[in-house]
Amino acid sequence: MKDKLYRLALRLLLNGHDAEDVVQEVMIRLWSRREEWGRWQSLEAYCMTAVKNGCLDLLRKRQLRPVREEGAMDVNSHDKDPQEKMIAKETFIQIRKCMDELPQHQQLVIQLREVEGFSYNEIAEVLGISLDQVKVNLFRARSAIKKSITQTESSWKENR
Amino acid sequence: MEREQVVQLLEKYWQAETTVEEEKMLAEYFRGADVPLEWESYRDIFSFYAQEAEVKPGKELEERIMERVRPRPRLGAAWWGAAAVIVLGLGLSLYQRDKPTMKDTYSDPQQALAAVQKALLIASKNMNKGLHPLK
């Protein structure tokens, strides 16, 4: 679970150190309230919400937009040839950039759905929004990412 | 998966109509080797998400958390109570032991009275000494 919490924090804060701090705080708070666990519907949803809120508080306190830290963009080396790998890297950077620029709710919905495979119900619970809002956010985010990547692809091909 | 099915699923996917299961099928398909060139960018999107799902915090995070939640050997209230009782009891017994105890010096009342009168006489004699005016 802590990996999921970390990825969510990282999505919002774009900084590994801050993300780890928020996760640590949430886990310790969770531990101190362990007598109450039985009464909660979903421990995971509770923690995800706590991490989300912790991150938003931190961002609000700093009055800053998150800035992606250097070196956070290493690309997995799949069994592709170098040229293909480079293109993949280009598109990955493009997707990441697009995600970073999405409105917060769309970012969160994409993170929870595409990366963590949460159901609409789970996402609605974590974010405290309605099912319709989950769907609308997901639809917009997917469209934005599709648009950004198909544009890059075509411009890249034209430039060749 | 047949091409026709992929087209349908993709259509639903962009409309945010797919279920988690169907999205898993799509991801599985795009992980495969026979993805046509026209869908190359879609494959990148799915492999990007797959890569994001592999991101993990540093090893030290877990250690730091465990360090903070590990139950330290702390004495509970009951133990503190027991310790207080022991200390108190010990102190009391030491006090009792060192306290000077009264002992009778004479067994015969007459003798005792004589001794007291003698002592008082000596004391009053000495007290009267200083009463004579200085010469």
Contacts between the chains, C-beta under 8 A, distances in Angstrom:
chain1	res1	chain2	res2	distance
A	2	B	57	6.8
A	2	B	61	7.0
A	2	B	62	7.0
A	2	B	65	7.5
A	3	B	55	7.7
A	3	B	56	5.0
A	3	B	57	6.8
A	6	B	55	7.4
A	6	B	56	6.9
A	6	B	57	4.1
A	6	B	61	7.3
A	7	B	52	6.9
A	7	B	53	7.5
A	7	B	55	5.3
A	10	B	55	6.6
A	16	B	57	7.3
A	16	B	58	7.4
A	19	B	57	7.1
A	20	B	57	5.4
A	20	B	58	6.8
A	20	B	61	5.0
A	23	B	57	6.6
A	23	B	61	6.7
A	24	B	61	6.4
A	24	B	64	5.9
A	24	B	65	5.6
A	24	B	68	7.5
A	27	B	65	4.9
A	27	B	69	7.6
A	28	B	65	6.5
A	28	B	68	5.1
A	28	B	69	6.2
A	31	B	68	7.9
A	31	B	69	4.3
A	75	B	51	7.4
A	76	B	51	5.2
A	76	B	54	7.3
A	78	B	47	7.4
A	88	B	44	6.0
A	88	B	47	7.2
A	91	B	41	6.6
A	91	B	44	4.2
A	91	B	48	7.5
A	92	B	44	6.9
A	92	B	48	5.3
A	92	B	51	7.3
A	95	B	44	7.0
A	95	B	45	6.3
A	95	B	48	4.8
A	96	B	48	7.6
A	111	B	52	7.8
A	113	B	23	7.9
A	114	B	23	7.8
A	114	B	49	4.4
A	114	B	52	7.8
A	115	B	49	5.4
A	115	B	52	4.7
A	115	B	53	4.9
A	116	B	53	7.1
A	117	B	20	5.6
A	117	B	23	7.5
A	117	B	24	7.3
A	118	B	20	7.8
A	119	B	20	5.8
A	135	B	16	5.1
A	136	B	16	8.0
A	138	B	16	4.5
A	139	B	14	8.0
A	139	B	15	6.7
A	139	B	16	3.9
A	142	B	13	7.2
A	142	B	14	6.0
A	142	B	16	6.3
A	143	B	14	6.9
A	145	B	45	6.3
A	146	B	14	6.4
A	146	B	45	7.5
A	149	B	41	4.7
A	149	B	44	6.6
A	149	B	45	6.3
A	150	B	41	5.7
A	153	B	40	7.3
A	153	B	41	4.8
